[in-house]
Amino acid sequence: MRKIVNFNAKWAFTKMATEVPTEICNKWDFVNLPHSWNAIDGQDGGNDYYRGTAYYAKMLDKMDLPEADRYYLEINGANSSADVYLNGKKLAHHDGGYSTWRVDITDKLERENLFVVAVDNSANQTVYPQVADFTFYGGLYRDVNIICVNESHFDLDCCGGPGIAVTPKVCGKDAEVEVEVYVTNMKEGQKFVYTVYDREENVIASVESTETKATFRINDVHLWHGRRDPYLYCCEVELVGEDVIDSVCTRFGCRSFKIDPNNGFILNGEEYPLRGVSRHQDRWGVGNALTPEQHREDMELICEVGATTIRLAHYQHDQYFYDLCDEYGMIVWAEIPYISQHMPTARENTISQMRELIVQNYNHPSIVVWGLSNEISMKGDEDPDLLENHRILNDMCHEMDATRPTTIAVVSPCSIESPYIQIPDVVSYNHYFGWYGGDTSMNGPWFDRFHERWSDIPIGCSEYGCEALNWHTSNPTQGDYTEEYQAYYHEELIKQLFSRKYLWATHVWNMFDFGADARSEGGENGQNHKGLVTFDRKYKKDSFYAYKAWLSTDPFVHLCGKRYIDRVEDVTKVTVYSNQPEVELFANGVSLGKKTAADHFFYFDVPNVGEQTLVAVAGECRDESKLRKVDTFNEDYRLKEKGAILNWFDITEVEGHFSLNDKMGEILDTAQGKMLFGDLLAKIMPKEGDKTKGGFDMNDSMMQMLGGFTVLRLSGMIGMMGINLTKEDLLSLNAKLNKIKKPNKK
């Protein structure tokens, strides 16, 4: 019988070796897997985290392994490429940092064995991802095992797969279940025993066969119905001779679904709105070397917010998390890291990563779409090689899996007339109107225009969000990184997106803050702070509860602004979120009244006097916060950019005149504004059809988006376009803007 030996403990590790070691050096560090060498430097900013080759080495006495005919080393994640050496001999190479792969080590095993795995996350032109807004953590960051099997065994050589594929088909009240297994060195006299179990481990059906396929019928099937009822069956297949030689087992769920361009997602014949989040697989101080307990905590937080779907971005996630999605009933978008920048030299890597994704995850009922790419048209959508790459991937997905459609996440400026969006079965766009330019009100109407133009293409929103840290204000504005603006943004987006039934899925970017070492925004470098929950999972931002109010049925009430205690205004706005019909607010025990809100957002004007304890009551639910009147604004609440050449509050503003804090588009609507910018304008906003040095294709949508940025915020982003402005440049520009009158608003 197959035996799996965990191989995580006590690996010697170094980034300093210049060649493959032939022995373990006692000066190396010793680590237990999972491990990432970028757990700190990949999250502290500067875009200077170590990207190169590091070595893991471990000794093994063969006598410590169970007796077997064949031995396989199984690596569940080595980012981004890796080579395996055994006793000085190179056995295998693998490109792709997010999937499982195996190496047959049988013929090279000796009594004493030195394993070396050289892992490399350096920049190259052949392995995705290379350009993206997240840290490419290096390391052996998932489990490593040794699998011990008989000469005859279920396949371990093909794409890291489980050796079994289960395809259920719902037929009225019943289900037909086709099971196929893949076997190596099956011999005469051997046979298969196929058994299907229900959730209580009762045998539903069993059959003996020498064929690698078997079909079962489950009468009165219990459907897997998302979060409402994530019922799972189990299929076990044994390879039998005189005794059981090997076995494989997988859970599966019986469900039917379709994605309708007008009615959204349909699960088992019922409308089942997909409203959820995207997730990255890293944590503060850990990188992507998460433990099972941390994965489960993530899932429980996602369930608490009420999500029905998760986009697992931007790569294959841990098998344990896909298992959790099956158990908890999440509808999943699974994708490969074909992202941001198409590389003609890396086509084969997109194919191999997609093949591994499908083979390894075919049996998960939670997965409903295969994602081909994310924002891949940043440098344009007309490259013939890019289009061909997508057609190849799309066709391969359909050939390998006839049960699931394909999708893409399209960068916001990409034209809806692009041939690229005609390739997959369904489409989603990444839109940040209200954060990266534009206005929150632009989101819903944009989708209406797409839906009107392409009424037969299901459309969704694959990313939307804005950043928030522990900064606060009573007058939130776009780009201020306050918790209050993030809450306002998501209130607006919830009302716009959730009211549009035709949207097949919506995914907040992101459920959690995550590592992006190149970022220097919001006063805490090295992170993307668009999460509804902080990087360490210790604090749920107010926007978390805005979604909980709409999506969760568990009664609750939440008082916003718990970290915003000191306020200067005489009357302050206090927001309460709840999924209950009525909320009453008390200040120092005195009722300030009751309110109802169909949109679950309750707003109170609270006299700000002295120190007060606020208590919100909704049915049996209570929540409490503090409020204190102060004379001057608490500077601890004000954003201070780390390394910024100029902060927005350092800018002189003249009433009725422009400043660096005004939007570029509004300034350019005036003749004086156009004259002022002159050559600088031509560099910042190239003509249509040109490409910025940052890689974006310039079109009407991109021009509109850039026009929505303030001049100051845009100045902080144009460094990637090769334009560097000093503090003196900006102050000089601001002084000139202060002389231009704003037009009277009609």
N, C-alpha and C positions, 0 to 999 in steps of 0.2 A: 504493500500500500504506500501511496504517496505520503511523504513526511516533509514538513516545512520547518527549517531551522532559521530562527531569526539571527541576523548577522550584524546587528546594530552596535554592539558594545565595543568600546575601547579601540577606536581607530587612531592611529598616529596621523597627524595632519600638519602640513606645512605649505606656505606660499613661497618659500625661499629656495627650494630645490631647483636646479637648472637642468636636471635630467632625471629620467626614471630611476628611482632608488633601487638598489639591490639588497638593502637591509634597512631596518628601522633605526633611525637615529634617536638617541635618548634626549636630544635637545628639541625634538619636535613636541608639539602640543598633543595631548590625547583628548579625543572628543567622542561622545556618543552620538549616534545618528538618531533622529534627523539633525542635520547641521548645515548652516550657511555661514560663509565667511564674510558676508556683507550685512550681517544683522545690525551692525552699528554704523559703519561708514556708508551704507546704502540708504540711510535715513536722516543724515545730518546736514544735507545740503552741500553745494559746491560742485556737484556732478563729478566728483573725484574718487568715487568708490573703486575698489580694486577690481579690475576686469583683466583677467589673465588666466594662467594655469595654476592650479593647486593640486596637491597630491594627498591621497588618503591611502594608508597602508595598514595591513593587518595580517598577523600570522594565524595559521590554522593547522592543527594536527588532524590528519584525516581520520584518526581513530576516534575523534570526538564526533564524527558524523555517523548517522545511522547507516547500516549496510544497505547498499542499493546498486543497481546496474548503471544508472546515469545520474549525474549531478549538474544542476543548472544554478548559476548565479543570477538572481533576479534583482534588478535595480528599478525602483518605482519612481525615481526622479533624480536626474543629474543634470544640472543646468550650467551651460546650454549644450555642450558636446562633451563626450567622454570616451576614453580608451581604457580597456581592461587588460591588465598584465597579470600573468600567473607564473611565478618562478622565473621572471625575466622575459617571458615570451608574450608578445602581444596577441590577444585572442579576439578582440572585437573593438569596433568603433561605432558610436551612435551619435546622430545629430538630432537635436530636439530635446528641450529640457523639461518637458512636462508629462511625459508618457512612461509607461512601463516597458522595459526591454530585458531580454535574458541572454545569457551566454552559456553554452554547453562547455563545462570545464572538465568533464570526465577524463579525457585522454591526457590532460596535463597535470592532473593531481598526483602529488607524491606523498610521502609520509609527512614531511614538514613542508608547509606551503606559505609563500609570501604573496598575498594579493595586493596589487596596487591599482588604484583607479585614479587616472589623471583627468580632472574635470576642468573645463575651459569655458569661461563666459566672456571671452574677449570679442571685440568688434570684428565682424567679417561680412562678406557679401553672399554667403551661401546658406545661412541658418537664420530663421526668424525666431524672435523679433530682434530688430536692430535699432529701429526708431520708434519710440513710444513714450507715453507719459507715465512710466512706472519704472521701478528699479528692477534690473535683470539680476536677481540674487544668484550668486554662484554657490555651488555646494551639492553634496549628497543630502538633499533636504527631505527625503522620504525614506521609508523602510528599505533595507537591503536584506534579502533572504537567500538561503540555499535550499533549492527544491530537490528532493531525493526521490527518484522514481525507478520503476522496473524498466527493462528494455522495451516492453510494450506499455505505452502510456498515452494519455490524452495530450494533444499537441502543446508543446511549449516553445516552438520555434517561430510561429507566425505572428508577427506584429504585437507580441506581448499579450495576446488574447487569452481568454479563459478556457478555450477548447470546446465551448458549447455555445450555441445560438438558439434562442427560443423566440418564436414568432407567433404571438396569439392573435386571433381574429375573432371579433365578436360577431355572432350570428344569432340575432334575436335575443332570446333569453339564455342562449348557450354560447360556448366559445370553442373554436377549433385551435389547438395548440400544436404547432409544428416544432419539433426539436431536432436539431442537427448537431452532431459531434464531429470532432476532428481528431484522428488518432494516428499515432506513430508506431510502426512495427507491429501491427496487429497480426497474430499468428493463427494458424488453423486450430480449430477447437475452442477458440475464444469467442465470446459473445458479449452483448450489451444487455444490461437490465435497466430499463427506463422506468422511473417512478415519479409521479406527481403527488405532492402533498398540499393540503390546505394550511391555513395559518396555524391551526392547532396541531399540525403534524399528523393529521389523519391521512391515510393513503386514499387518493382520489382515483388513481389508475396506475397500473403497472403492466409492463410487457417485456418479454425477452425477444431479442432479435440479433441477427448478425449484420443488419443494415445500419448505416450511420445516420439514418433518418427515421423518425417515428412521429406519428400524429395521434393526438388524443382529443377527445371531446369532453368538455366539462359542462355537464347539465346544470341549469339554473346557476350560471356563473355569478360569482360575487365580483362585481366590477371594482377596479381601482378608480376612485373618483376624486382625485386630488386631495386637498386638505379635508374635504368633507368625509372621506372614507378611503384612506390609502391602503386598501386590502392587497396583500401579497400572497401569492402561491410560491411553491418551491419545486424545482425539478432537479432530481439527482440521477446521474447516469453512472453505472458501475461497469467497468471492464472486467469480465469474469473468465477465469480458466477453471482450475480446480478450486481456487479460492478467488477472492476479490483482489485484482491486480492493481487497479487504479480507480479513482472516482472523481467526478466533478459535480459541482452543485451550484445552482444559481437561483435567485429569486426572480419572479416576474409578476407583472400585473396585466390584467385583461382590461383594456379600455379602447374606445374608439374616439377619434377626434377629427375635427376639420377646422380650417381657418377660413372664415367667410369674410369677403371684402366689405360687407355691410353690417354683419352682426358679430364680428369679432371671433373669439375662440369658442368652439363648441365642443364640450366634453360629454361623451356618452349621450349625445342628442340634446343636451341642455346647454344653454348659454352659460359660460363660465368665464367672467371677465378676468383677464390676466393683468393684474396690477401689482407691481413688485419692485425689485431692486436688482442692481448689479453687485457683484462681489469680487474683490481681490483676495488672495489667499495669504496675506502677510499680516504681521503684527509688530508693534513697537518692541524693539530689543530682541526680536526673535527672527525677523526676516520671514521667509516662507517656510521655515522648518517647524510647522505647527504640529501639535500633539492631537490625538483623537479628542481629548477633553476640550481643547480650544476650538476644533472644528464643530463639536456639538454645541458649545456655547454660542458660536456664530449662528448656527441653525436656530437655536431657541430664541435668540434676539430677533432674527428675521421672522420667526413665527409670531413673536409678541407684537411686532409692528402690524401684523395682519396680512403680510404679502401672500399672494397665491403663486408667484412666479419668481425665479431667479435667473438672471443672465450670468453665467459663470465665465467671466471675462479674465483675460483675453487669450485663454489657453486652456488646455486640459487640466482639470483639477484632480485632487486626490480621489481615488476610488472610494475611500471611506465617506467623502462628502456626497458623492453621487448616491451611495447607499442611504445616507441620511435623507437625501431628497426623495428617494423612493419611500422610505419609512414615514416621513412627515407629509408627503403628498404635494411636494412642490413641482410645478411645471417648469422645465429647465430648457434654456437655450445653451447648447454646448458648442464651442468654437475652437478654432486653431489660432495661433498668434501671427496670422497673415495680416499685418497691421501697418498703417501709416505710410509706408514707402515701399512701392513695388520694386523688387530686385529681380531683373531678368535671369540672374545667375542662381537664383534660389528656387526655381520652379519645382525641382525634384523634392525639395524639403517641404513645400506646401503639400505635395502629394503624399509623402510618407507620413507627415504629421496627421493629415486627414484620415489616411487609412488606419493608423493606429488609434485615433480617436473613435472611429466607428467600430472597429473590431473589438476594442476593449470595453466599449460602452453600449453595445447593441442591445443588451438585455434590460437596460434600465427603463422602466415605464415612465419615469419622470421626464425623460428627454423627449422633446417633441420636434425640435428643429436642429439642423446642423448649420452652424455659422461659417460661411466661407471666408469672410474677411471683415476688418473694421477700419473705416476711414482710409481705405487704401488709395483713394483718388485725391489725396492731398496735393499731389503734383500733376493732377489732371486725370480725366476719365476717358481719354481717347487713345491711349497707348495700345496698339494692337496686341502686344505681348501680355499686357495686363488683362485685356478682355479675353484672350485665349486661355490664359491661366485660370480665369474664373469659369469659363465654359468647361474646361477639363475637370476642375474640381466638382462643378455642379453635376456633370454627367457621371462622374465616379461615385458621388454620393447616392444618386438614384440607382446606379447599378448595384452598389453594395447594400443599399437599404431602400426598398420600395415602399416602406411604411411611413417615412418621415420626409417632410419638405425641407428645402434649403432656404437660407436667409442671408442677408448682409446688413451690417450697420454702416450707414452712409454718412460721410462728413457733411455738415450742414450746408456749406456753399455749393455742393454738387447739384447741378441742374436736374430737375425732375424729367427732363427730356433726354437724359444721358442713356446711351445704349447699355451701359453698365447695370442700371437698375432693372433692365428687362431680363437679366440672366437668371436670378434665383426665383423660387416660387413665391416668396413673400419678402417684403422690404421693411426696414425700419431706418429712421433717421436719428442722428445725434444732433439735437438742437439745444442751444444755450441762450436763446433770446431772453434778455433780462439779466444776463451775467456777462457773457462775452459780446457786448454790444446789443443793440436792439432794445426791445422792451418786452416785459412779460406778456403783454397783451398780444404779441405777434405770434405766439405759439399755436394756439387753437386755430386761428384763421389760416395759418400756413398749411396745416393738415387738411383743412377743408378744401383748399385749392388743389392739393395733391389728389384728394379723394374725388373731387369733381373731374380732374383731368384723367385719372386712371381708376375708373370705378371698378375695374376687374382685378386690380392688384391690392391685396391686403397690405395696409400700411400701419406701422406702429412707431413708437418712440423708444429707441434703444438707449438713449442717454439724455438726461437733463438734470441740472443741478447747479448749485453755487456754493462757494466756500464760506465757512464760518469757524471762527476760533472764539476764544474767551474775550471778545471785544463787544462793546455794548453802546447803544444810543437810543434816544427816544425819537430820532428822526432818521430812520434807516434809508440809505441810498445805495444804488447799484455800485458794487466794487468796494464797499467799506469793510467787508469781511466780518461783519457783526452777526451775532446769533439772531438778532432781530430782523436783519434783512433776509437772511436765509429762511426764517420762518415765514415772512411775508411772501417771498418768492414761491415757496412750496404751497402756501395757501392758494396763490393765484394759479399755479400749474395744476394742482389737484382739481380745482373747479373747472379748468379748461379741458384737461385731458380725460378726466373720469366721466365727464358728461358726453363724450363722443364715443358712442357705442361701437362705431365701426373700427376703432383702433384695436388691432388684434392683440397688442401687448404694450405695456408701458413699463420702463425700467429706470428707476432713479439712479443717477450716478452720484454717489455711491452709497452702499449701506454703511461702509466703514471708511474713515480716513485711511490712506495707504501711503507707502513709501514711493517717493518720486524724487530721487536725489538731485535732479537738475532744477527742481523748482525753488524759487526764492520769493514766495508770496505769503502775505498774511501775517508776517512777523515771526514765523516759525519755518525755517527753511527745511527742504528735504522731504516735504510731504505734500500730498494733495488733500485738502481739507474739506472736500465736498461731502464727506460722510455724514449720515444721520447720527452716527455714533463715533466717538473718538477712536484714535488708532489703538489705544490700550484697552478699549471696550469698557472703560470705567464711567463714561458719562454719555447719556443719551441727550442729544441736543433737542431744543424745543421742536424742531421740524420732525423729529422722530414721532412725537405725539400727535402732530397734525395728521400723519398717515394712520396712526393707530386709531384716531377718532373716526376716520372714514372706513377703515378696513377690518378692524377687530370687533368682535362681538362681546369680548370680555369687558364688563362694565368698568369704567375708570374715569377719573377727572385729573387734569394736569394744569397747574398754574405755571404760565411761562415767565421767564425772566428771573429765575432763582439766583442766577449769578450777577444780576443787575439790580443791586440793592440801593445804592446811593443815587438819588435823582434830584435835579435842580428845579424842575418845573413845579408850579403850584398844583396843577392837576395833571396826573399822568395816566396814560393808557395802559391797562392791564388786560392781557389776553388769556383766555382759558380755553383749553381743548377738552372735549368730552364726546363720547358716543351716546350719552344720555340726553333726553329731550330738553332738560331744563337745568340751569346752573344758578346757584345763589352765591354771592360773594360777600364775605364778612371782613371788616377791618377792625381789629381790636374788639371783636365780639359783636360789632354793630353791623346789621345787614345793610348792604349797599344796593339791594334789590335783586330780583330774579330776572333772568333772560332766557329766551329760547332762540335757537339758531338751526335752521334747516341744513346749513353747511358745516355744523359741528364746531364752528369758531365763534366764541363768545367774547365780546369786547365790553370792557367796563371803563368808565372815566372815574378815577379814584382821587379824591382830595389828598394831596401829598403834604402831610403835617407830622412833624416829629418822627418817632419810630413806631411802625405799625406791623402787626402780624396779620397777614392776609390768609383767609381760609376759603377755599372754594368747595362747595358742597353740591353733589349731583346724585340724588337718590341716597344710596348707602355709602357712596364714595366721597372721600375727602382728600384735599391736598393743601399744603401750607407753604407760604413763602414770607420773606421779610421785605420791608420797604422803609427807607430812611430819607428824610428831607435834608439836603445839604445846600450850601450857598454857592459853591463852585464845583464845576464838573470834576469827577474823580478821574485823574489822568491814567489810572490803572486800567480804565475801560477803553482807552483810545489806542487805535492801531498804531504801532510803531514798527515800520518795516526794518528788518535786519539787513543792513547793507544798502538801504535805499539812499539815493543821492538827494531825495527831497520827499517829504511826507505831505499829504494833502492839507494838513492843518497848518503847515508852514507857509502856505500860499496866501498872498494878499488878495482879497476880494473887494471889489468896489461895487456897491449896489447899482443894479441896472446895467452893469458892464460885464464883459466876458472875463474869464480867468482860465488857468490850466485845469480847473475843476469842472469846466463845461464840456459838453460833448462835441467831438470833432465835426459831426454832421451839421449841428446847429450853427457852428462858427462858419462852416463852409457855405452855408446858405446866404451869407452876407458878402458883399463885394469886398469890403475891407478885410474880412477874414481870409478870402482867397488870395488877396494881394500879399497879406502878411506871410503866409506859409510859403508861397512861391516854390522854390526848388525843393524845399523840405517836403512839401506836399507830394511832389512827383515821386520822391523816394519812398515815402510812407505808403502812398496809395497809387500803385502803378496803374497804367491804363489797362482797360479790359483786354484780356488775352495774354498779358505779361504774367510772369511768375515772380513772386517775391523770393528773396534769397532764403527765406524761411521755408520755402517749399510749397506754399499754398497757391492754387490756381486762382487768378483774379477774375471774378465775374460779378454780375449785379448783386447776387446774394452776399458775396464776400465784401463788396464795397459798402453795402448797407450795414453789414455787421461791424466793420471797422468804424463807420460813421457813428455808431452808438457808443463808442468808448470815449471817456474823457481824454483830453489831451495828455494829462499826466499819466493816466493808466496806459495809454497807447505808447507813450514815451518809454515806459518800462518794459514794453514788449518788443519794440522795434530793434533791440539789440540783435535778435536773430536775423534781422534784415540787413545787418552790417552798418547800422546807424547808431552811433553812440553820442548821447547828449550829456554835457556836464551840468552840474548844479547851476553854474553861471549862465549857461545857455538857457536853461529852463526859467530862471528868474528873469532874464532879459526878455524872453518870449512872453512871460506872464505880464510884465510891465506894459508891453505893447498891447496885449489883449485887454488889459484894464482900461485902455483908451477907446475900445470899440463898444459902442452901445448895443445892447440887445434889442432886437426889434420888438415892437409892441405886440403882445399876444392878442389875437382876435377873439 
